[in-house]
Amino acid sequence: MAGGFRFAWELDGAGWATCRICDGTSEWKDVVSYLTDALGDTLRAVAGLYGASAVQRISFALEPAEARWRLRRQGVDVRVDIYRFPDTMTSWDQPGDAGSLSWSTTLPRRVLGHAVLEAAEEVLRTHGEVGYRKKWGEHPFPLAALRDLRRLHRQWDSCRH
């Protein structure tokens, strides 16, 4: 399954990005809003899996819906669960797993780290920092988070990427 894993982040227009995650069997895809620092939050969450915390969470505004990701480290693997809430304005006080489970997979942390790192680097190569800010609007390109994940991935996963 790890060989079929893909993560993609594509800026679609002013303040919108398409996020895709696929494990070779099933795929989750949605259009994410600029209301959160979604790409930066994703990079920080994946980097956090290399630390002491075994659970990381991400929230994406889908306007009006919300997607919440729960990443749970299980040894060298990570369980990814994505929950959907119908309205971000009314779901803020609900527990993360109270939504409907939209997608789930388990994969090696090194595979997740590498895929997220590659996707973010592709966004940077394609748009640059200035172009990203113009398209995403609210948040600058998460360069520090990208560097942090790259450093941790190289250190812990022996990757030369």
Secondary structure as GFF3:
##gff-version 3
##sequence-region A 1 161
A	DSSP	three_ten_helix	2	4	.	.	.	ID=ss1
A	DSSP	beta_strand	6	13	.	.	.	ID=ss2
A	DSSP	beta_strand	16	22	.	.	.	ID=ss3
A	DSSP	beta_strand	27	33	.	.	.	ID=ss4
A	DSSP	alpha_helix	38	48	.	.	.	ID=ss5
A	DSSP	beta_strand	55	61	.	.	.	ID=ss6
A	DSSP	beta_strand	66	74	.	.	.	ID=ss7
A	DSSP	beta_strand	77	85	.	.	.	ID=ss8
A	DSSP	alpha_helix	88	91	.	.	.	ID=ss9
A	DSSP	beta_strand	100	108	.	.	.	ID=ss10
A	DSSP	alpha_helix	109	136	.	.	.	ID=ss11
A	DSSP	alpha_helix	143	157	.	.	.	ID=ss12
###
